[in-house]
């Protein structure tokens, strides 16, 4: 038996092994001395340490903390402090009662629990185990107690766990959302970050702005990401604006560093002012706690917005009205969620399901809105003091017979309070149409239906989308016309009747050249002024048309303003004076070069609006995801491309330095096969699988295809030599059967590893390049290694790996079963960890790559002689970054702690796992309660 403090024998312990060995009859352990008080904790500065004794007569201290994983009575206290960095293992193996171990940082009576454990996996259920890492000079208090309310014979052992672990030398914010954007303004949302090399950091950012164009054509920036807000701080995110006849604009804004975090703001040409703010009293009780991004403002100054109010019995998001004609106003009414939806819609569960899901009449606070109901969706109307009434409900009776199906989620209301909406029809004489109905009035009447001959000479093929309405009988709607495809169909005083005033197949086309491709929600006023958003072969933009005058571009993707070029304009509004309001946003890719002290200003690599070499007339429309390609400082990017010969198309792009190359483009022919790429972004209906994998000069991705004689999905690889096909569904698998699907691949040292499924089972495969035979790593039904005696059932999530090993998740069925991560090395499979293994401080955890397809790719990479993993903590789903050496883990960072410089709690973004490169870790985070920025990119350097 080991002694206390390496030779200092404790007088009240049965600690003389020679005496114990000489006894014929076993004697019970004697009572533990009084270190059952935190203030009398035993100091332990070297290891190993052993203690054995009876804990049944210990004093219970009222000030003892309650461990998070157990009861913690009959507590003993130990104070661990080491002169050098070390990890220690604490166990109660051999004890005859139910034990619990908890580790704390702080001082007696003022502890912060680091972790807790009450059971060793695979043990008796009574024994506990904990790994506690200690930095040099760090003090950790350990509490060992009873989990069953009574003590027993304790056997406690504390010893060094594993060789020295690495620690985080620094954790710093290198990029904040308030930093200057090289394209103008400041960064807004920082959602992805990758460690290209130890010093090069790649990331993507989205930036917002609200614009106004007056009747003379001048465009001004009302607000943008990084511009000052009237409540202090700066704006970070802006919603779609709404404009009325007086030229007043209303818009949602999120604020960083101000007196309030969000609200609805206005502008009337003399600066931005607050309309409704977070914390303001809400009718029905409580205060506004959260706002939706959609607003509507009418000519009477009635503002309608979505918001939640705290202190109500149930936190819901409702519609509210306020009159802001003077910039002050009083709240008038609200429409509660859970309000009955008369006419078959059941109970309202959600008001509006996307921005602009409602509209307000020109001169009165009569609101129409789309609502999701418990028995079906519906379109309703309401005004202050008058209950909401159903205009139309899913499966409800429709004009011409049959029932409504697929109600459009963008209803409109005219100056008289009549509601306009489009819908498909099932079982009637029409299949789709535009309908008008007054609240509490007669049944809906048809304004436009399929088959009608228009004054412009075309025939309506279908009514498909968004609706706008102004004075009585003036409307515009997105539809299709026979022979000309997509169109905006409108009726207004300036027109001889319903006419397709803009159509895809009609020349002249877009003002910038080429044909129209796609239209978004139009807006129209009583004089026939029309504005809309459209995609053209030459770009995307906001467009304006007045009567029979030519269509002109208000702003497009090359638009230059106070916040830079490359903005994608979105839903505009127009008033009778010709004033327009619209929002723009831009997603761009950047690279920042850092040294050990700081980072240089970020350089723009690619941005929405940038032209693409080799694709004349095309440009980047949106940059979605960046993935790691470390050795060559190259980025692999999932994006959308606009222009060229077709609509906006999915694309995989690769970037290095200032060049952007197209790896694959929706609609392009397959490499070496019949058919074309299709739906690269969301193949097989799972966007989590769409992210391309990259390493060195190799990029691998999965995409849907069209026109292939046998397959609909394939796995493809790009190298400097070009694009190749690795495997298609329908191809013969090397171990029998045919492939049916593929999960996202990973690339390590140019080796492509992926999970393929076919003929009822899945396997992990690896291959070097296109055309090489596939090597089988492991399959469903293969025998699992000891201590398991069953067979594998693979997790369908992506495998991970290093240059020599492949890690994969699987469930093992058999007498001993469980979900674990396994490591394959040259045909040998070992158990790495299982989902109930303890980590560092002892809580059980689950690993992200055990969860199957999810927003967490397998985040396990090798660097400096250890494997770094991201793990999820069971009690609160906190994500951790840890280092594994041997069988134990050391916490590098817990992503719910205080931010390094700007303050606030770090919030891990579910779709953004850490990116690791040798000794550098990079993660994009959102910071709560921050005084400087809501979004940040953190860099952690390891020793």
N, C-alpha and C positions, 0 to 999 in steps of 0.2 A: 504494500500500500504506500502511495506517495504521501509525503508529509506536507504540511502547510508551509509555504514560502521556502521551499527547498531546504528542509532540515529543521525549521522551527516547529517543534512538536506541540500540538495543541493539547493541554492537560486533560480535557474532558472528553476527548475522542478515544475510542478503542483503536489505537494507532500502532500498536507494537505487533507486527506481523508474527514474530516468533512466538509470542504468548498465544496468539489466536491459533496458531498451528498446533500448539501443544494441548489445546483443549479437546477433550473427548466429546463433550456435549456442547452444541452451539449455544452461545449466549446472545441475548438481544443487544442491539446497539444502544449505547448510552445516550443521554440527552445532549442535543446540540447546545452549545453555549449561547449567550445572549448577543448574537449578531442578527436577531430578528427585528432590530430597529435600524432604519436607514442610517441614522447618525453613527451607529456602531458597525457599519459595513466592514468586512474583512478586506484589507488592502492586498491585492495580488499584482505583483509587478513582474513576475517571471513564471514560467510554465515548464513542466506540468504541475497541476494542483489537484489534490483529491481530498474529498471529505465524505465521511460515513457517519451516520448517527440517527437518533430517534427524534422526529419532529412533532410528536403527538402532544407535547406539553409547551409548545412555543406560545409566546404572547402575540396576540393579534393587535397591530397598531392601527388606530383609526385613520392616520394620515397616509397609510399605504395606498398607492394607486391600484385600481382594478385593471388587470391585464385585459387587452382587447380580445384575447382568445380563450379566456377562462376565468375562474373565480379568484384565485390568488389569495387564499388564506394560509395561515401557518408559514409566513414568508421568511426567507433568509435573504440577506443582502451582501453583495460583493462589489468591491470597487476595483475595476480593472484599469490599469495604466501601464503602458509599456514604453521603454526608452527608445525602441525602434519600431518600425511599422511591421505589423504581424496580424494574421488572421487566426483566431482561436475557435476551437470547437468545444461547446459546452453540452454535456449529455447527462441525463439521469438514468441511464441504462442500469438495470439491476435493482432499482428501487421497487418497493412492493406496494406503492400507492400511486394514485393518479396525480402526476406532476405537471407543472406549467412553468415555462421560462419566459421572462420578458426582459428586454434591454432598454435602457433609458439614457438620454442625454440631459444634462442640466444639474440641478442640485436638489437635495431632499425637500420635498414639498412643492417643487417647481419643475417637475419632470416633463419631458417630451418623449413619448414612447417611440423607439426606433423599430421595434418588431416584437413578435410574440409567437411562441410555438408550444403546443400541448400534445403533440403526437409525432413519433418518428414513423415515416411511411414504412409499412410492412412490419412494424413493431407490435407490441402487445396492446397498444392504445393508451397505456398509462405512462410510458416513458416519453421524454421530450428531448429535443435536440435543437441547437442553434449555432450558426456560424456568425461570429462577431468580428468584423475587421477593425483594427486599431491603428490609427496613425501615431507617429512618435509623439508622446506627451498627451495624447487624447485620453480623456476620462469617460468611461462608460460604466454605469451602474447596472448590475444584473440582479434581478429579483427571481428567486426560486421558491415557488409556493405549491400549495395543494390545490388541485382542481376539483376535489370532491368534498371539501369542507372538513376533512380531518387528515392528519398527517400519517406518518408511518416511518419505515426504515428507508432513509435516503442514502443513495450512492451517487455522488456528484464527481464528475471528472471534467477538468478544463485543461486543454492541451493545444499546442500549435496545430493549425489545421493543414496548411499547405504552404508551399514556398511563397515568397513575397509577391504581392500583387501590385499592379500599377494604380496610380491615382490621377485624378484630373488636376493638372497643374494650374489651369485657368479655365474659367467659364465666362465668356464675354459676349456682349452684343456687338456684332460687327456691322449690322445694317438695321436701321430702324425705318418704320413706315413714314416717319417724318423727315428722313434724309432727302436731299435734293435728287431728283430723277434726272439723269443726263438728257432725257428727251423733253424736259420741262416739268415744272411743278415738283411734287414729292411722290415717293412711292406710297401706295395705298395698302393693298393686301399682298402679303408675302407668303404664298402658300406652298412653295416648293423650294428646296435647297439641296444641292449636292456638292460633295467634296470632290472636285475634279482632280486636284493634287493636294498636297499638304497645304499649299498656299492659295490655290485657285478655287473660288467658290462660285458655283453657278446657281441662279435662282430666277423665278418668274414673278412678275408683279402685275397687278391690275390697278388702273387709275381711272377715276370717275370725274366727270365735269357736267355742269348744267349750263346750257347756252340759251340765248335769246336773240332772234333776228327781228328787227323792226321793219315797218312797211317799206322803208327805203333800201332794205337789203343789208344793212350793217349788222354784223354778228358780234355780240359781246359775251364774255364769260361771266355768268352770274356767280358761280362758285365752282371750286374744283378741289380735288384731294390735295390737302396742304394749304389751302387758302384760309385766312382767319375767319372764325365764326363769331357771331354777335354775342355769344355767351362765354367768350374766351376760348383759348386753344385753337385748334384747326380742324377743318372738316376732313374726314377720312373716307366715308362712303356716302354716296348721294343716290336718291331714288329718282324715278321718272317724274319730271315736273308736269304741272297742269297750269294753264294760262286762261284768264277770263277776258271779258270785253274791255276791261279797264287797263289791260296790260300787266296785271298783277300775276306773279308766278308763285306757286306753292310747291314745295318739294320736301321729301324726307331727308334728314341729314344725321349722320353719326359723327360725334365730336371726340377728339382726343385732347385731354388736358384742359377742358373747360369746366364751367360750373356745373353743367349737366352733360350726360353722355349722349343723348339723342333727343330728337324731337322733329316737329314740322316747322319749316322756316319759309319765309316769304321774301319777295323782292318786288319793288314797284318802280325801279329805276333810281332810287336814292339810297341804295345799299340793301343789305340783307338784314332781316329782322326776325325774331322768334314769333311763331304763331301759337304752338302748343308744345310744352316741354315735358320730359320725364320728371315725375315727382309732383306734377300739377294734379289737383283734386279732380277725380272723375265722377260723373253722375252715377248714382247707384252704390257709391261707397268706394273707399280706397283712393289710391293715387295711380296715375299712369306709370307703368313700369316697363313697358316695351311697346315699340311701334312697328307696324308693317311698313314696307317701303312704298306702298301705293297710296296716292292721294287724288282727290278730285276737287276742283274749285269752280264755282259757277259765277255768273255775272252779278248776282246779288251778294257776293262775298261769302256764300255758304261753303265751308270747307268740310269735306268728308274724308275720314281716315280710319285705318284699322289700328287698334291698340289693345293691350292687355292692361288690366288694373289690378294692382296688388291689394291685399286685405279683403278681397271678395271671397265668398265661400269656395268658389272654384275659379282657378285662374283660366280665363278664356280670352280669345281674341275677338273683339266685337267691332262693329262700325259705330263711329261717333260723328256728330255734326257740331260745328261751331261757326258762328258768323264772325268773319275777320275783316269786315268792311272798313273798320277803323284801325285795324291792326291789334285790337284788344279782344272785344267780343265776349260772349258768354256761352257756355255749353248748353245746348238745347235738348238733345235727346240721344238715345243710343238704341241700337238693335242688338239684343243679346244673342250670343250663341245659345243653343238649346231652346230657342223660340220655336213654337209649333209652326210647321210649314203646311198650311192648308192646301188641299188638292192632291195629296198622295205622296208628298215628299217626306213625311215623317217628321223628325226633329232635326233642326239645323245643327250640324256638327262643325262645319268650317265655312266661314264667310269668305268667298273669294279664294282661289287656290293658286293664284300667281298675281304679279303686279297688274293693276288696272282691271281687277275682277269686278269692278263696280263703276257706276257713272252717276252724275247728279244733273238734274234738270237745269236749264239755263238760268231761270229766274226764281226758283223756289227750291228749298231743301227736300225735294222728292228724289229718292235714291233707288236705283235698280242694281241688283247684285246677283251674282251666281253663288249658290250655296250647295254644299255637300250635305245630304240628309241621311238619316238612319235607314230610310226605306228607298232612297233614290235621290238623285240630284235635282235641283230646280233653279229657276230664275224667279226672283221675288222683287217686290217694290215696297217701299215704306217711306214715311215722312214723320217728323216729330209729332208725338202724341197719337199716331195712327198705327195700329199693328201691321206687321208685314203681311202681305197677301201674295199668293202664288200667281205668277204670270203664266208659267208653264212648268211641268214636272216630267221627269223621265217616265216613260210608259204611260203618261197621261194622254187624253184624247187630243188629236191634232186636226187642223183644218184639212178638209178633203178626205177625212177618214184616216184610220190607222192611228199610230201613237208616235210621240216624240222619241227620238233616239239621238244620242250624242249632241246634247244641247251645247251650243258654243259658249265658252266661258267668258266672253267679252260682250255682255249686253250693253245697249246704249239707250238713252232717254232724251226725248226732244224737248223743245221749249214748253209744250203743252202738257208734259208729263206722260206722254205715250212711250211705251217701252218697245224697242226693236231688238230682235234676236234671230239668230239663224240656227237651223237644226236639220238633221236627217229625219226622215219619216219612214216608218215601217208599216206595211199593210194598207197604205192609202193610195190615192191616185197620183201623189207626188212622192219623189224620193228625197228631195231636199228643198229648202226654201228660206226666204227672209220673211219674218212675221212681225205684225205690229198689234199691240194690245194696250188698252188703258187699264190702270189698276182699278179693280172692282167694276170694270166695264164689261161689255159683251165679249164673246169669244174672239180669239185672235183672227186677223184677216191676213191674206197673202199679199205681200208687197212685191215679191219676186220669187218665181219658182222655176224649176228645171223645165225646159221645153219652150219657155216664152221667147218670142221674137223681140229683140231690142230695137230701139230707134236707130242705133248705130249700125244695124243690119246683121249683127251676129245673133246666134241662138244660145240661150243659157244652157250650158251642159250640167252645171251643178252650182249650188251655193255652199261654199266650203268653210268660210272663216269669219274673221273679225268684222264688227259692225260699227259704224259711226252714224249719229243722227244729230240734226240741229233743229231748225224750225219745222213745223208740221209738214211732213211729206218729203223733207230733204234728208237723204241718206246716202251712205256709201258702204259697200260690202265687198269682201274678197270672195271671188268665185272663179269659175272656169267657163269659157265660151267655146262652142264647137269650132274646131279648126285652129283656134288661136291660143288655146291653153289658158294659163293663169291670167286673171284680169281683175281690175277694180271696176265694179259696176256701180253707177251712181245715178241719182235723180235730183235735180236742183233747178231753180228758175232759169239758169243759163243754159239748160239742156232741153232738147225737144221731148224728152221722156227718158225712161231708164236706158242708159247707154253704157257700153264698155268703153270708158274713156281712156283707159290704159290697158293694153293687152300684150302678152308675151310675143305673140306672132305678128304683131302689127308694126309697120314701119311708118315714120321714124321711130327708132327705139330709144334707148337711154341717151340722155344728153351727152354723155361722155363717149358714146359709140357702142355698138353691139346691141344685143337684144335683152329685153327684160327676162329675168329668171324666176324671181320669187317676190311676193308682196307681203308686207306685214300690216298691222292694224292701221286703217286710214282715219283721218279726221276731216270733217267738212263743216262749213258754216252755211248760214242761210242764203248767202249770195252765190254759193257754188265754188268758193275757194276750197281746194283739196290739197292736203299734204299727206305724204305716206313715206314709209321706208321700203326700199326695194334692193334686191341684189341684181346686178347687171354683169354682163360678161366683162365690163370694164371696171367694175368696182361696186361697192355698196354705198348707199347714201340716203339722205333725206331729200325728197323731191316735192315740188310745188306745181300745181296746175290751177289756172283760173279760167273757167269756161272753155272756150275753144282755143285759147292761147297755147303755144307750145309748152311742154313740160320742161321745167328748169331745175337744176340741182342746187339745193340750198347748202348742203355740206356733204362731202364724201370722205372716203378713207384717206385721201391726201389732204384733207382739210387742215389748215394751219391756224392756230389760235394762240392765246396766251399760255396754253398748257401743252403746246407741241402738236406734232403731226401724227397721223396714223390712227385717229379715233374712229371707232365704229359707231355711227349714230343710231339712236333707237327712238322708239315711239314719240312722234311729234304731236303738238296741238297747235291749232290756228284759231285766231279770233276774227271778228268782222273787220277790224282795222288792218288785217294782214300781218299782225305780230305772230311770231312762231316761238315755241319753246321746245327744246329737245335735250336729251342727255346723250353723251358719248362716253365710251370707255375703250381702253386699250390694254391688251395683254402683251407683255414684252418679255424677252429673255435677256438676262444680264450676266456678266461675269465680273467678279471683284478679285483683285490680286491683294493678298494679305501678307504681312510679315509677322514677326513674333510680337509686335507692339500694336499695330493698327492695320487697317485695310485702306487701300487706295480707292478713290471714287470708282463706282461701278461703270463698266463700259456696256453699252447696248449691243447685243449680238444680233437680235432680230426683233421686229415689232409688227403688230398688225398694220397693214398698209404697205409693208415692204414688198417690192417687186421680187419675183423669183427668176433667177437666171435659167434659161432654157425653157421657160413657159411664158411666152410673150402674152401680155395682157392680163397676167395672173398676179396675185399678191397674197400675202399671208392675211387671213381673216381673223384667226384666233390661235393663240398658243396655250395649250392645255396643261401639259405635263412635261417636266424635265426628268431624265433618268441619267444615271451615272455612266460615264465612259472615261475612266480616270487616266489610263496610261498615255493616251494621246491628246488629252485635254479637249476631247470632243464631246458635244452634247447630242443626245438622241432625244427628239422632241415629238410629242404627239400634237398635231395641229390640224387646223382647217385652212383650206386654200380656196380663194374665190377667183372667178374669172376664167379665162381660157374658153374652152368649147362647151363647158357645162356649168351646172349649179355649183354651190359651195360643196367642196369635197373633202373627205377625210384624207389625212396625209401623215406619213412619218418623215420627219426632216432630220438631217444631221448637220451640225454646225461646228466649225472650228475656225478660230480667228474671226475674220470678217465675212467668211463665206458660208452660204447656206445651200445644201444639196438636198434634193428630193430623193428619198429612199424608195418610197412607194406612194402612189396616188390612186385614190378611188377612181375606177373607170379605166385605169391603165391595164394593158394586157399582162397576164401572168407570165413569169419567166419560164420559158421553155415548155409552156402548156397552153391548151385552149382555154379561153375564159378571161375574165377581168376581175380586178380587185373590187370589193364592195364592202361598205360598212366596216372600215378599219377601226373606228372609234369604239364601237360597242358590239363587236362580233359575239355571236352566241348569246346575245342579250345580257352579257355580264361586262360592265365597263371596267371592273377590277382587272380583267384579263387583257385589257387593251394596251397597257403601258409597254412600250418596247424595252427590251433588255439590251444592254450594251457593255462591251469591254474591249479595250484597245481599239482596233479598227473593225470590229464585228458588231452588228446590230441584228437582233432576232426579234420577231413579232408574229402574232397570230392574227389572221384576218379572214373575214368571210369572202367568198368568191361567187361570181355568177358565170354561167355559160360553160362550166367545166362538165365534161360528160359523166363523171362519176362522183365528184366531190362538191361540197359547199363551204368547206373550211380548210385552211392550210396553214402550215408553219413555214415561215420564210426567213432567209438570212441575207444580209447585205455586207459585203466587204468592199475593199477598194477595187476589186476585180468586177464588181457588179452585183446584181440581185439574183438569188437562186431559190429554188423550192426545196425544202428539206423533206416534207412529207405532206400528203393530202389525206383527208378522210376518204375512206374507200380503198386506200392503198393496203397492201398486205403487210401485216405486222410480222416482225422477225420470229416471234414465238407463236404464231398461229392466229387466224382470224384476220379481221380488217379493222383499221382505225375508224373511229366515229367522231372523236373530238380531241382537242388539245387544250391544256391549260398554259398560262403564261410561262414562257421559258426564262431561264437565267443563262448568262454567259460568263464564264470564268476562263481566263487564259485562252480565249477563242473556242473553248469547248461549250457547246449548247446542251443544256440539260432541261428536260421537260417531262410532264406527266401526260401520257397518251392513253386514251380509253377506246376500247373496241371489244366486241363480242362478249360483253358482260363483265370484263375485268379491266383494271388499269395497271400500267407499269411506268416506272421511271426509266427514261432512255437518255443516252448521251450520244452526241455525234460531233465530228470536228468541222465539217463543211458540207455544203449542198452536194449531193451525189454520193457521199460516203454511206456505207451501210450503218444502220442504227445498232448501237450496243445496248443490250438490256441490263439495267442495273438491278432492279428488284420489281416484283409483280405481286398483285393480290394473290393470296394463297401460298406464297413462299413461306418457308419455315422461319420463325423469328428466333433470335439467339437467346441463350440462357440469360436470366432466369426464367424467361417465358418458355412455354411449351406449346404455343399455339401458332397461328398463321397470321400473316399481314392482311390488313384491309387499309389501303393507302388513303391518306388525306389527299384531297384533290387540289389543295393549295400548292403554289409553286415550290419546288425544292430550292435549296440554297447550297452554297459550297465554297470551297477554296480551290487552289490549283491542284490539290491532291485528294481532296475528300468531297463527297456529296452527302448532304444532310437532307433527310426527308421525314415527314410526319406520317405516322400510321397508327391504327388501332389494332391491337393484337387480341384475338379471341382464343380462349383456351382456359385451362384450369387457373392459370394466372393471366389476367388480362388487363388492359389499360391502354391509354393513348400516350405515345412517347415520340421523341425525336431520335432517329437512328443515324449512324454515320457509316457510309460505305467507303472502304478503302481497298482498291484492287481486289474486289470480290469478297472481302471480309466485312461483316456487318456487326457493329457494336451499339449498345444502348448508350445514348448521350445523356438524356434526361427524360423524365416523365412529368405529366401535368400536376401530380401531387407531390413532387419533390420540394423540399424546403430550399429557399434561396437565402443568401447572406444572413439576415437577421431572424430567419426562422419561419416567417409566414409562408403558407402554401401559395403557389402561383400557377398560372397557366401561361404557356408560351404562345406568342402570336402565331407562329408557324404551325401550331397544333390546331388552329381553328378552321382549317380548310380555306376555301375561297373567301376572302374578306378584304377589307381595305388595308390590312397590314401585310405587305409582302414579308417574306422571311428575311428578317434583319439579323443576319449572323455573318460577320466578316472577321478575317484574321488580320492581326497586326501586332507587332512587337511581342511575338511569342505567346499570344493569348487569343482567345476567340471572344469577340464582343457580341452580346445578344441584347435584344430588347424583349422585356418580359412584362406581363400584365399582372398586377397584384389583385388577388381575389377580393379582399374586403371592400375596396373602393374603385376598382378598375383603373388604378393609377398605373401609368406606363413608366417603366424604369429602364435605364441603360446600365447594363452590368457586364463585367468581365469574368469569363470562366477560365480557371486554371485547374486542371485536374477535375475533381468532382465538385468543387465549390465555386461560389460566385462572390464577386465583390461589387458593391454598388458604386457606380460612377456618378450617376445623377438620377434623381427622382423628379419627374416632371409635374410636380404639383407644389413645388417649393417657390420661394421668393426669387424674383428675377434678379440678375446680377447687378444692373446699374439703374434701370429706369423704375425699378420697384414693381409691385404687383405679382400676382401668382402666375407662374408659367402654365399655360393650358396646352397640353399636347393635342395636336391636330390629328384626328383619326386617320386621315388619308396621307399623312406625312411621317413615315418612319424615319429614324435617323439615317444619315448617310455617313459612312466611315471609310477613311482612307489612311492606312497605317496608323499614325498617332494623332490624327485629326478627326473629330466628330462634328458634324454640322446638322442642325435641325431648324426647321421653320416652326415658330410658335406664335400663339396669341397670348398677350399679357393682359390679365384682368387688373383693374384699378391702377393702371399705369398713368403716370403724370406726363410721360413723353410720347408713348406710342402704343397702339394696340397690337401691332404686329412687329415681329423681330426675327432676325436670323442669328442664332447663337452658334458660337464656335467653341469647342472644348479641346484643349491640348492635353495629351497624356504625357506623363514623364517617361 
